[in-house]
Amino acid sequence: MKILKGQRGFSLIEVMVAITIFAVGLLAVAGMQTTSIVGNFSARATTEGTEFGLGKVEELLSLPFDHADFVAGPHATVTEGIYSYTWTVTDNAQLDNTKTVQIDITWNYRGISHTTDLIFVKADTI
């Protein structure tokens, strides 16, 4: 084949190699995107579960010290959406005239059970 002056370019093999390298790069980026989406959902679920539990903490803190929800022992499991929570009350665990409350929040994501625990102390005000 005669090459004319000023008509230099890439051969078909060079173009195919460049396209292959570009495609491999795009596949790597797509894999990172998938991992990022899964990680973001997992982080979102953890944040929502923690916020869900903190809402229950605020609700319990607003109740009087002698309320039925502060009777010592485990309390019923409540399920809202994908989150379930239960709380356990212990009398005088830290100090006299206090109740220690542990809230356990659980949810399932991709077949794996996740748990967040929140602990707070409610004092009897005199």
Rosetta silent file (secondary structure, phi, psi, omega in degrees, C-alpha in Angstrom):
SEQUENCE: MKILKGQRGFSLIEVMVAITIFAVGLLAVAGMQTTSIVGNFSARATTEGTEFGLGKVEELLSLPFDHADFVAGPHATVTEGIYSYTWTVTDNAQLDNTKTVQIDITWNYRGISHTTDLIFVKADTI
SCORE:     score description
SCORE:     0.000 S_00000001
   1 L     0.000  133.574 -177.873    0.000    0.000    0.000 S_00000001
   2 L   -90.605  125.955  179.395    1.337    3.325   -0.963 S_00000001
   3 L   -94.835  121.020  178.184    1.252    5.978    1.789 S_00000001
   4 L   -80.433  152.384  179.603    0.636    9.431    0.488 S_00000001
   5 L   -64.732  132.153  178.121    2.301   12.369    2.059 S_00000001
   6 L    84.373    3.478  179.551    0.170   13.925    4.847 S_00000001
   7 L  -115.309   45.676  177.259   -2.138   10.877    5.178 S_00000001
   8 L   -87.438  150.530 -179.840   -0.644    9.254    8.227 S_00000001
   9 L  -165.854 -163.673 -179.987   -2.994    7.847   10.874 S_00000001
  10 L   -94.329  146.591  175.785   -3.641    4.926   13.186 S_00000001
  11 L   -81.763  166.349 -179.842   -3.868    1.375   11.988 S_00000001
  12 H   -62.135  -37.027  179.624   -6.908   -0.754   12.750 S_00000001
  13 H   -65.305  -42.966  178.265   -4.922   -2.794   15.300 S_00000001
  14 H   -62.796  -40.087  177.759   -3.885    0.328   17.202 S_00000001
  15 H   -64.944  -43.065 -179.839   -7.477    1.525   17.326 S_00000001
  16 H   -65.005  -39.635  177.281   -8.696   -1.890   18.577 S_00000001
  17 H   -64.245  -43.321  179.171   -6.038   -1.956   21.326 S_00000001
  18 H   -63.199  -41.802  178.702   -7.013    1.552   22.422 S_00000001
  19 H   -65.070  -39.588  179.144  -10.721    0.614   22.505 S_00000001
  20 H   -64.130  -45.170  178.283   -9.932   -2.516   24.541 S_00000001
  21 H   -62.734  -41.619  178.029   -7.934   -0.541   27.104 S_00000001
  22 H   -63.007  -42.275  179.816  -10.730    2.045   27.315 S_00000001
  23 H   -64.363  -41.039  177.615  -13.364   -0.697   27.804 S_00000001
  24 H   -62.543  -41.062  176.770  -11.369   -2.304   30.635 S_00000001
  25 H   -62.149  -42.218  177.981  -11.150    1.106   32.310 S_00000001
  26 H   -64.264  -38.741  177.579  -14.907    1.617   31.984 S_00000001
  27 H   -63.955  -38.737  177.516  -15.578   -1.811   33.529 S_00000001
  28 H   -63.954  -42.634  178.672  -13.379   -0.905   36.493 S_00000001
  29 H   -64.561  -40.266  178.377  -15.282    2.355   36.988 S_00000001
  30 H   -63.439  -38.894  177.068  -18.617    0.488   36.773 S_00000001
  31 H   -64.240  -41.168  177.488  -17.412   -1.941   39.450 S_00000001
  32 H   -65.307  -36.338  179.293  -16.415    0.921   41.727 S_00000001
  33 H   -64.354  -42.892  178.965  -19.830    2.526   41.179 S_00000001
  34 H   -62.477  -45.569  178.218  -21.617   -0.672   42.231 S_00000001
  35 H   -61.625  -39.402  179.261  -19.477   -0.949   45.361 S_00000001
  36 H   -64.451  -41.814  179.845  -20.157    2.701   46.146 S_00000001
  37 H   -63.560  -44.992  179.236  -23.929    2.242   45.828 S_00000001
  38 H   -63.277  -44.386  179.154  -23.910   -0.773   48.165 S_00000001
  39 H   -63.011  -39.717  178.866  -21.709    1.067   50.667 S_00000001
  40 H   -65.510  -40.479  179.177  -23.934    4.138   50.581 S_00000001
  41 H   -66.700  -40.757  178.891  -27.067    2.096   51.229 S_00000001
  42 H   -62.306  -43.824  178.034  -25.397    0.285   54.111 S_00000001
  43 H   -64.322  -39.300  178.757  -24.275    3.582   55.638 S_00000001
  44 H   -63.844  -43.879 -179.800  -27.757    5.036   55.140 S_00000001
  45 H   -63.269  -39.672  178.005  -29.386    2.062   56.864 S_00000001
  46 H   -65.072  -43.850  179.227  -26.982    2.376   59.806 S_00000001
  47 H   -64.459  -44.968  179.266  -27.645    6.098   60.111 S_00000001
  48 H   -63.906  -40.427  178.230  -31.420    5.628   59.871 S_00000001
  49 H   -62.364  -42.409  178.302  -31.311    2.823   62.455 S_00000001
  50 H   -65.636  -44.161  177.772  -29.333    4.983   64.853 S_00000001
  51 H   -63.598  -36.734  177.108  -31.674    7.946   64.319 S_00000001
  52 H   -60.766  -45.608  178.385  -34.639    5.623   64.815 S_00000001
  53 H   -66.617  -39.380  178.483  -33.173    4.548   68.170 S_00000001
  54 H   -64.318  -32.947  174.720  -32.364    8.120   69.172 S_00000001
  55 H   -62.554  -40.326  177.554  -36.001    9.015   68.540 S_00000001
  56 H   -67.839  -38.079  176.239  -36.998    6.290   70.999 S_00000001
  57 H   -58.452  -48.450  179.669  -34.414    7.607   73.491 S_00000001
  58 H   -60.899  -40.423  178.824  -35.961   11.090   73.267 S_00000001
  59 H   -62.466  -45.701 -179.059  -39.428    9.610   73.699 S_00000001
  60 H   -68.378  -37.885  179.450  -38.384    7.649   76.795 S_00000001
  61 H   -64.519  -26.028 -179.640  -36.503   10.591   78.318 S_00000001
  62 L   -79.863  -10.759 -179.078  -39.651   12.700   78.130 S_00000001
  63 L   -83.514  155.046  176.281  -41.596   10.183   80.249 S_00000001
  64 L   -67.343  157.029 -175.741  -41.788   10.382   84.052 S_00000001
  65 L   -59.030  -33.486 -176.318  -39.372    8.206   86.063 S_00000001
  66 L   -96.399   17.664  179.031  -42.159    5.910   87.332 S_00000001
  67 L   -66.428  153.767 -178.579  -43.764    5.323   83.891 S_00000001
  68 H   -61.392  -26.277  178.516  -44.605    1.734   82.871 S_00000001
  69 H   -72.156   -8.169  178.001  -41.957    1.851   80.127 S_00000001
  70 H  -106.441   16.133  174.397  -39.317    2.089   82.878 S_00000001
  71 L   -68.938  135.650 -176.803  -40.264   -1.131   84.669 S_00000001
  72 L   -59.878  140.981  178.429  -37.110   -3.222   85.079 S_00000001
  73 E   116.002  179.001  179.956  -36.594   -5.971   82.500 S_00000001
  74 E   -76.244  151.246  178.694  -36.966   -6.388   78.744 S_00000001
  75 L  -116.545  164.594 -174.016  -39.791   -4.697   76.881 S_00000001
  76 L   -57.877  146.659  175.722  -41.717   -5.774   73.780 S_00000001
  77 L   -79.123  132.533  178.903  -40.057   -5.674   70.387 S_00000001
  78 E  -114.696  133.794 -179.873  -41.497   -3.017   68.107 S_00000001
  79 E  -117.217  129.721  175.197  -41.077   -3.218   64.322 S_00000001
  80 E  -136.746  112.824 -177.379  -41.341   -0.232   61.994 S_00000001
  81 L    66.342 -131.271  179.634  -40.302   -0.764   58.390 S_00000001
  82 L   -88.786   -2.959 -175.565  -37.067   -2.737   58.256 S_00000001
  83 E  -102.403  139.199  173.142  -36.104   -1.725   61.796 S_00000001
  84 E  -126.012  142.751  176.868  -36.994   -3.516   65.017 S_00000001
  85 E  -139.673  151.177  173.160  -36.151   -2.299   68.467 S_00000001
  86 E  -141.390  153.969  178.478  -36.469   -3.503   72.015 S_00000001
  87 E  -132.129  148.815 -179.600  -35.293   -1.919   75.221 S_00000001
  88 E  -123.668  132.352 -178.372  -34.183   -3.322   78.533 S_00000001
  89 E  -109.849  134.436  175.813  -34.353   -1.384   81.799 S_00000001
  90 E  -123.464  128.056  179.665  -32.050   -2.037   84.765 S_00000001
  91 E   -81.154  138.131  171.147  -32.691   -0.366   88.140 S_00000001
  92 L    50.924   36.000 -179.155  -29.847    1.342   90.022 S_00000001
  93 L   -74.327  -38.839 -178.098  -27.119   -0.112   87.779 S_00000001
  94 L   -97.112  -50.674 -177.676  -24.967    3.029   87.759 S_00000001
  95 L  -142.890  164.329  174.568  -26.214    5.046   90.737 S_00000001
  96 L   -65.513  148.677  179.203  -29.048    4.940   93.233 S_00000001
  97 L    60.307   36.563  174.628  -32.376    6.274   91.947 S_00000001
  98 E  -131.201  159.662  174.114  -31.426    5.744   88.299 S_00000001
  99 E  -128.905  127.029  176.829  -32.575    3.452   85.553 S_00000001
 100 E   -96.019  128.015 -177.348  -30.198    2.331   82.820 S_00000001
 101 E  -118.448  126.800  175.492  -31.938    1.744   79.514 S_00000001
 102 E  -113.845  122.839  177.793  -30.366   -0.179   76.624 S_00000001
 103 E  -106.364  125.422  178.004  -32.117    0.053   73.261 S_00000001
 104 E  -107.616  118.231  178.108  -31.218   -2.585   70.675 S_00000001
 105 E  -107.716  128.849  179.613  -32.061   -1.687   67.063 S_00000001
 106 E  -129.060  151.266  174.113  -31.801   -4.463   64.453 S_00000001
 107 E  -156.541  158.039  178.156  -32.381   -4.675   60.716 S_00000001
 108 E  -109.203  135.950  175.459  -31.532   -7.050   57.886 S_00000001
 109 E  -140.991  122.030 -179.373  -29.670   -6.008   54.780 S_00000001
 110 L    56.207   38.161  177.354  -28.638   -8.456   52.083 S_00000001
 111 L    78.596    5.023 -179.509  -29.412  -11.361   54.400 S_00000001
 112 E  -113.042  131.436  179.319  -27.136  -10.059   57.156 S_00000001
 113 E   -84.103  131.316  178.468  -28.511   -8.905   60.490 S_00000001
 114 E  -116.199  147.687 -178.014  -27.158   -5.564   61.722 S_00000001
 115 E  -136.839  140.855  170.870  -27.481   -4.190   65.249 S_00000001
 116 E  -127.887  133.140  179.616  -26.979   -0.830   66.906 S_00000001
 117 E  -114.264  134.936  175.634  -27.137   -0.477   70.691 S_00000001
 118 E  -123.600  135.492 -179.462  -27.846    2.762   72.532 S_00000001
 119 E  -127.299  134.620  175.180  -27.533    3.091   76.315 S_00000001
 120 E  -145.193  163.180 -178.314  -28.698    5.966   78.473 S_00000001
 121 E  -116.398  131.534  175.815  -29.426    6.636   82.137 S_00000001
 122 E  -107.713  121.451 -178.611  -32.687    8.135   83.414 S_00000001
 123 E   -99.244  146.565  175.382  -32.382    9.772   86.844 S_00000001
 124 L   -82.654  116.734  179.772  -35.193   10.280   89.320 S_00000001
 125 L   -84.853  137.169 -176.618  -35.463   14.009   89.888 S_00000001
 126 L  -101.766    0.000    0.000  -36.287   15.052   93.416 S_00000001
